[in-house]
């Protein structure tokens, strides 16, 4: 072989080697990159928690506004009775309330055979009620699991004769019907030996602590949560409870929040993942990440909502969450519908509970009420879904919800004279109509001088279209704009009605309907009411107050104050809370034009309540 050919072959071999080496380097880099990506997917880092922003995660939940809570487990078997005795308190706490030993309570699993359970039927009931999501107890405080958990045999498959995975069937039904599936999960566990079980039933006395609780959290609770998210997700919400126990800490709550969001970054988590945040306390914009994503007031509606914070009122239809066969204290459909509107008007969600029977049926009274709500929602759902809190404040005839360019007036107390007034609304109303009117027939709108200044008046039929909640839609120009403080009428007087007052305090509140139009329930002497006045013509004003007081409640002293002056009065008994009388108190001199605050504040309260306050009237002195 000559030297030239050898050189050529050497060159070709070296070039091939270089190409192969370069290809190998690229291959190694790709495999390394894929390996890192896989490792990140298998072991979520803190950065993944931030991939989905708060508003993006909360969007569907804020749109939904209405969901179904389901408390179901072994406690449905005794149904509120143990050894022939009716046990007080809520049904799902019967293990604790009846002091049932762990070993004895476990036997209920052998009797839990809900042969009538039908996931599609349950989801249909929720959907037909207008609900957009379901939150079911995957595990309550008693520790029994409604899914086939691989970390315990105390579950529906291994411990009961039913042998069907309830959560799997619900997951399938929810996906089929377009409902978001969410799980309630108890941090507290009366059954697990590393949680409360060794000290049950007196675990909650504050004096017991389980040295193995951390092992329970790491080796039991977290693996179970991973099962729920991995096998039945993606989930809408993980709704924690039982966080008040001695062994749970705020750092553990922060860790659990990050762990769960590491498994599913777009999941929503309630505030009870943290420590001692069961209701409204401790919630602000600064600690949302670790306090959870929304507040959970229970069996209550915050008087003013929770401004700046997402929140959800959870509530029962009767007195219990878990099924009790003899609890027949049902809220009426009217009450539940108005609660739904009230919650939406304050910017919250309504999570309404059902407690199915041990046979797997949603109780008839629950189903009937949900069906009634559903009929209303089919017509009026637009006034609930995706709405925000009322931008026009408190209204005397009902509630208000809003969307861009629209106000939805939820009229509970229909005006018999055909005049519905929205006090202080300055926005131009381009169109008004009844939401139930498919033709969207326009209603007459005019501006009038109301009880406390300018008002928008809508002329409506004299008979209420819906006796529970008739919805009037106002399509407005731009964002809602409200008029300023109360102004004088043509004769220069101010008629300050209870419906337009701002109530400060915990007990006093406005009452309407049934002939009521006053500030009542005024049992706290620290509470007071106020109006803002726009004085255009200064002068001296005689002060007159209209009130009522039942026998045995008189004697409260009070002051009416404005412009650094006050006149005082003493509440006399008028023969009943609806027997209104008027007293002249004296005069107040206002020397300059401008805006003033007028208040009515108690000085003493010898009886059980201050008074029922209907109005304060200022009349120019002659």
N, C-alpha and C positions, 0 to 999 in steps of 0.2 A: 504494500500500500504506500503511495507516495505521500510526501509531507503535506501537500496542498489538501488532499482529500481528508487527511487526519485532522488538519486545522478546521476544515468545514464541519466535520462530524463533531468535533469538540465544541465548536461554537453552537451548533444546533442542540447538543445535549445540555450545555450550560443555559441556553435560552429556555428550554423546556423545564429545566430544574427551577429556574427563576419564576416561571409562570406558576408551576405547581406550588412553590413555596408561598407565593403571593396569595394563591387561592386558599392554601391551608391557613394562612394568617387571617384572611377574611372569614373563613369558616369558624376558626377559633373565636374570633371576636363576636360573630353572630350567636354562636352557642353560649358564650359568656353573657351576652346581652339578654338572651332569652332566659338563661338561668337566673339572672338577677331579677328580671321581670316576674318570673315564676315565683321566686323567693318572696318578692314583695307581695304578690297576690296571695301567697300562702300565709304570710306573716304581716298583716297590715301595719303600717307605720302611722305615726300621728298625722303625717301630711295627708293621708287618704281621708281622714275625718273631715278635713277642710275642703275637699274637692267639691262638695255640694253646698251652696250657700243656704242660709236660713230661709230667706224668702222663697227660694226655689223649692226647698223641701216642704215648706208649709203651704204652698199654693193650693194643692188639691184639698187640704184640710180646711183652709179658710173658705174655700168655695163650698164645701160640703155642708157645714153648719149643723147637721143633724145626723146622729148615729145611734146604733143600738148597743147597749151593754148587756152581756149575758153572764149571769152568775149561775154556774151549774157544776155539780160535783156530787160526792157521796152524801152530803148534807141534805140532798133532795129526798133521800130514802126515809129518814125519820120525819122529815117535813115539819119540824118544829116540836116534835114530841119525843120523849125518852122515858122508857119504862112506865108508860101510861100517864106521864105528866107533861103538860104543856110547858115548854121552856121559854122564858122571856127573852127579849132581845131579837136580833136579826138572825135569820135562819142559818146562814153559812157559818155562824159562830157557835153552833150547838155543841161542838166538841169541847169548847172552852166553857160555855155557859152551863153545861150540864156536868162538867168535870169528868168527861168520859176518858178513861185510860187509853193510851195509844193502842195497846194490843186489842182492846175491845172495839175501839172505833174502826180498826183495820178490817174487822169482820163485815162491815157494811159494803166493802168492795165485792164480796161474794153475792150480795143482794142487788147490786147495781146492774140492771139489765134493761136498758132503755129501748125496748124492741120497737117502739113507735117513733123513734128518732128518724127524722127525714131532713137531711141538710138542705135539700132544694126547697122544701116547704118553709123552713126557718128563714132562709135567705129571701124567699119570695115575700114573706110577711114583712121583713125589714124594707125591702125594695118598694113594695106597694104602699108602705107608710111614708115614703119619701126619704128614707134614710139612705145615706151614701156610704157608710162604713159600719162594720161590726167589730166590737171588742169583746172577746170571750175569755173566760178564766182558763188559761192553759193549766195553771196550778194555783189553788187558793192556799190559805194559811194551813189547811189540814194536810198539805203535801201530796195529795192524790193528783196524778197527771192524766189529762184527757188525750194523750197521744202515746204512741209506742216508743217510749224513751229507752235508750240503750244503756243508760247509767242507773236504772232502777227497775225493779219488778213491781213497784207500787204504781201501776198504771192501768189504763183501760184494757190493754191487750193481755197482760200477764196476770192481773189480779181480779179481773171481773169476768163473768160469763158472757159478756157482750162480744168481746174479741173483734171489735171494729175500731179503727182509728178515727175518732170523731173529728179531729182537726184536719186530717187528710180529706175527709169527705166535705167538710166546710170549705176548705181551700178550693177544691174542685168546683163546688157550687157557686162560690163567690166569683171566681174567674169566669164562669159561664154566664153569670147575671150582671157582671160589671160592678160588683160591690168590693170595696177595699176590706181585706181581712186584717185584723189587728189582734194582738194577744195581751191580756192582763197576765202578770206574773208576780207572785208574792215573793218578796225577799225573805220574809219570815216563814218558817217551816216548823210546824209543831211535831212533825213525824220524824224528821231526819235526826239521827243521834249526834251529829256535829252541829246542829242548829239549836232548837229549843227543846227537843224531845226529852233529854235527861231531866230537865227541870220543869217539864210540863206537869200540871197546868199553871203553876205560879211563876212562869218565866217572865211575866210582865210586871213584876213587883219592883223592878229597878235594882234588886239586890243580887241577881244571878247573872253570871256571865259564862259562856261556854268557851273554854280555852281552844277548842278545835273549830271555832266558827270560821276562821280564815280558810281552813281546809274545805269546809262546806262550800264557801263562796268560790274557791278556785277549782276544786275537783268535782263539784256537783252542779252548782248553779250555772256557772259559765258554760260547761259542756252542754247542759240542757238548753240554754239560750242559743247556743250554736246550732243545736238540732232544730230548734223552732225556726230560726232564720234561714238555715240552709235547706231544710226539707220541706218547709211549708210557705216559704217566701216567694217573691219579695213581700214583706209586710208593710202595712201602712204605719202602724204605731206599736211600740212596746210600752205598755201601761203598767208601771211598777206600783207596788203597794207594800205595806208592812215594814216601812223604812224606819219606824219609830223605835224599834227594839234596841236594847242596850248595846248589842255587839255591832251594830251598823254605824259606820262613821262617814263623815263628809268626804274624806279622801277615798274611801271605798266607792262612794257614789260617783266621784269624778272618774275613777278608774273604770267603773262599770259602764258609764256613759261612753267613754272613749272605746272600750272594748266592743260594745254593741254597734257603734257607728263604724268601727273598723271592719266589722263583718258585713254591714250594709250602710254605706255612707249617706244614703238619702232617707233613712228611717227617721221617724219622729219619736221622741222620748218624753214622757211627762215629767213633771217636777219632782215626783216622789222617788226618783232615782237617788236624789240627794237626801240629806238628813233633816227630818222635821219640817218638811215643806208640804204638808198635806193640803193646806188650803191656799190662802193668798199671801201669807207672810213670807218675807224674804225674797220676793220676786222683783227684779228690776232689770233694766236692759244690760247692766254691767255683768250680771252673773248668769245670764241665760244659758251659756254653754254648759255649765255644771249644775245649775238648778233644773235643767231640763228645758224643753222647748215650749211648754205651756203649763199654766197653772190649773189646779184641779179643785175648785171649791165644791164641797160635797153637800148635797141636800140643801143648797142655798143658791141664791142669785145675788151677787154683789150689788149693792144699792146703786153704785155708779159704774159698774163694770170694773175692769182693771186696765185703765188707759195706758197704752204703750206696751202692753203685755198680751200675748195670745193666751186665751183661757177657755175652759170647758166646764160647765156645770154638769155633774153627774147626779142622777136623781132616780129614785124608785117610783113605781106607780102606786104602790101601797106602802107598807111600813118596812118591808124587808127586801133584801137583795136576793138571797137564796130562797127557794120555795118553802113556804109555810102554808099548810093546807087550810088553816083557819084564819089567815090574815085577809079579811075582806074590806079593809079600810082603803078603798080605791079612790084615787084622785079622778075627778070627772074629766071627760074629753075636753070640755070647755076650759078647765083649769090647765090642762096640759098644753092645749093649743096656745093659750095666752102666755104660758111660761115660755114656749118656743119663741113667740114674737118678742117677749120681754128680753130674753137672753140675746137674740139677734140684734135687738135695738141697742144693746150695750156692747156689741162687738164680740160676743162669745159664741161657743158651740154648745149644743144640748145633747148629752149622752144619756139616753133614757133606757132604763133597765127592764129586762124580763128575767124571771126565775123559772125555768122549765121544771116540770115534774120529773120524778124518777123514771117514769115511762118514756120520757123524751118529748113531751108535749108542752108547747107554750100555753099557759093557762088561758081559758076562754076570755075572762075579763081583760087580760092584757091584749089579746088578739083583737078584741072588739074595739078597744081604745086606739090601737094602732091603725085599724081600718078606718076609723072616723078621722084621725089625723091625716091619713092618706088621701081621703076624699077632699079635704080642704087643700092639701098640698098640690093635688093635681091641678087645681084652679089657681092657687095663690103662691106656688113654690117660688116663682120669680122674686117675690118680696122677701124671701129668706136666703136662698142660695147666693153665695158670693156677695152678700150685702155687708155694709159697714155700719158702725154705730151711728145713732141719730146725731145729725149735725145741728139740730134745732132745739136741743135740750129736752126737758120734760114737757109733755103735753097733757092736758087735762082729760082728754077723751080716749087715750089709749097709748100707742107707741109709734115710733117712726124708725124705719130702716132706710138705707140709702145705697145708690150706685151712682156712677158718673152720670150726671144730668138728670137723675130721677130721685124723687122722694116717695117712699111708700108709707102711706098713712094707715096704720092698723087701728081701726076705730072699734073700740070695745063698747063705748057708751055713745050710741048713735043719737045725733041731735034730732029731737022730735019736731023742731021747728024748721028743719030742712037747711039750717045754716051751720056749716062746719068751718070753724075758724082756726087758722094757724097764726098764732100771735108772733109778731116781730119778724116775719119772713119778708125780706126786702127783694129777694130774687124775682125776676120776671118769670111768671108761670106761662109757658107757651101752650100747654095742653093739660087738661085734667080729665080723668076717666076712671071708672070702676074697673079693677083688674079682672073681675069676673065677667065683664061685658066683652064678649068676643068681637063685637063691632067697634069697640073703643069709642063709643058715643061720647062726645065732649060734654063736660059739665061747665056751667056758668061760673066764672071766676071774677071776683072784684076785690078791690082794696077798700077796707072799711076802718073806722076808728074803733078798735077793740077796747077791752077792759083796761089794757095797759099799753096803749099806743096803737100804731098801725098794725093791721092784721090782714092776711089773705083770707077771703071768705069764699068757700065753695058751696054752691047751691046743690043740695043732694036730695034724693027722694025722702019723703018723711018716714017711710018704713025702712028699717035696716035690711039690706039684701041678705046679710048673714048675721044671725043674732049673736054669734060668738065673736067673730072678727071679720069685719068688712074692710077690704083694702081699696083705698083710693090712691091712684098714681098721679103725681105731679111731675110733669116734664118741665124742667127749669132751664134757664139760660145760664151757663157757666156753673161755678161752684156755689153751693148754698150760702147766701149772705143774710145775716140777721140784723134786725134793727137794734138800736142801742137801748138805753134804759127807758123806763116808763115815762110817758109824757102826760101832761094835763089834758082833760077833756075841754070842750068848747067853753064851759063856764069857769074854767081855771081850776077845777077840783081834780083830785087823784083818787081813783077807786082801785085800791090795791087788793086784788082777789087772791085767795089762797092758791088757786091753780097756777098763778104766775109767780109765786114766792120761791125763793131759794131756801131750802131747808138745810140747816147745819146741825149735825148730830146723829145719834144712833137710833132713836125711837120715833121721834115725830116724823110724820109723813102725810102726804096729800091723800085724801080719800075722795073717791068719786063713785057715781052710780048709786042706785037705790035712794035717791034724794040727798045723797051726801055731796058736799062741795066745800071741804074745809081741811085744815091741818088738824089731824087727830093723832091718837096714840102717843100723846105728848107726856110721857111718864118720866123723862129725864130732865131735871131742871137746868142742865147745862146746854140743852138743845135750844136753838133759836131760829127765827125766820127773818128773811131780809128781802128787800126790794131795792132796785136802783132807780133813782128819780132824775129826770131831766127838768130842771127848773128854768123856765124861760122868763117868767114874770115873778120876781122876788116879792116877798110880802109875808104877812102873818097868816098861818093856816091853823084852823081849828081841827083837832084830832078826834076822830070818832072810831070806835072799834066795835065789831060785831062778832059775838061769840055765843057759845052754849056750854052749859055745865050741869051734870046730873047731880042729884041729891047726894050729899055726903062727900063731894069732891071739891067744894068751893074753898075760897080763902087764899088762893095763890096770888101773890103780888108780882107785878110785872112793870116793865118800863118800855115805852115807845120812844125811840131816840133817832134824831137826825140833826145834822149841822151842829154837833157838840151840845145839843140840848135834849132834854127828855121830859116826858110827862108820864106820870105813873097811874096805875089803876089796881083794883083788887077784884078778882074774879068772884062773882056772886052766882049762886045756884039758880038755874033757870027752869028747872023742872024736867030736864032731859038733855041728852047729848045732841038732839036735833031741834031743840027749842031755842032758836037764836034771838038774842036781844042786842041792843046797841047801847053803849055808854059813851058819853062825851067826857074826854079826859082833860082838856085844856088846850093850849095853843103853843105852836112852835114858830119862831120867827126866822125866816131865811132871807138874809139881806142881799145876797149876790146870786146872780144866775150861774148855772153850772150843774154838774152831776153830783148827787148826794145819795148816800146809803141810809135807808130807813130800816131799823130793826125792831123786833119785838122779842125781849129777853125776860125770862122769869127771874124774879129776885128770891122768892120763897115758893115752896110747894108742900103745904101741910097735908094735902090729900094724895090720892093715888095718881092723879094726872093734873096738868095745868088747866087746859080748856080745849074745846074745839074752836079753832079760830077760822072764821069765814072771810073776814076782810078788815082792812084798815082804810079809812077814808079821810082825806085831807081836803078841807073846804076853806077857800079864801075868806078871811075875816072881813066883815064890812065896817 
